[in-house]
């Protein structure tokens, strides 16, 4: 099993956060910002249709092979991070 982590900055266009390769990945995503929400979803995510992740909140997701997670914010340089656990 491999564990990796990364800080990511997203903005006002859908930004790739993580793309799974050959195995399912357990992904723990954290909104590092203390004022604004981010939206999570596929490559067509918007602030209106994405899953809202509130300020300083986290969520755990399973990303299956060939799937990708994208994020978007209402502001530029929005900080977030993740930890990925790959079998």
Residue pairs with C-beta under 8 A, 6 or more apart in sequence:
1 85
1 86
1 87
2 85
2 86
3 83
3 84
3 85
3 86
4 83
4 84
4 86
5 81
5 82
5 83
5 84
6 81
6 82
6 84
7 32
7 79
7 80
7 81
8 15
8 17
8 71
8 79
8 80
8 81
8 82
9 15
9 77
9 78
9 79
9 80
10 17
10 38
10 71
10 72
10 73
10 78
10 80
11 72
11 73
11 75
11 76
11 77
11 78
12 72
12 73
12 74
12 75
12 76
13 72
14 41
14 43
14 44
14 45
14 46
14 70
14 71
14 72
15 70
15 71
15 72
16 43
16 68
16 69
16 70
17 29
17 40
17 68
17 69
17 70
17 71
17 80
17 82
18 25
18 27
18 63
18 68
18 69
18 82
18 84
19 63
19 67
19 68
19 69
20 63
20 64
20 65
20 66
20 67
20 68
21 65
22 65
23 65
23 86
23 87
24 62
24 63
24 64
24 65
24 87
25 62
25 63
25 84
25 85
25 86
26 60
26 61
26 62
26 84
26 85
27 60
27 61
27 62
27 63
27 69
27 82
27 83
27 84
27 85
28 58
28 59
28 60
28 82
28 83
28 84
28 85
29 40
29 53
29 58
29 59
29 60
29 61
29 69
29 71
29 80
29 81
29 82
30 56
30 57
30 58
30 80
30 81
30 82
31 37
31 38
31 53
31 54
31 55
31 56
31 57
31 58
31 80
32 56
32 79
32 80
32 81
33 55
33 56
33 73
33 78
33 79
33 80
34 55
34 56
35 55
36 55
36 73
36 74
36 75
36 78
37 52
37 53
37 54
37 55
37 73
37 74
38 50
38 52
38 53
38 71
38 72
38 73
38 78
38 80
39 45
39 46
39 47
39 48
39 49
39 50
39 51
39 52
39 53
39 71
39 72
39 73
40 50
40 51
40 53
40 59
40 61
40 69
40 70
40 71
41 49
41 50
41 51
41 69
41 70
42 68
42 69
42 70
43 68
43 70
45 70
45 71
45 72
46 72
47 72
47 73
47 74
50 71
50 72
51 59
53 59
53 71
61 69
63 69
71 80
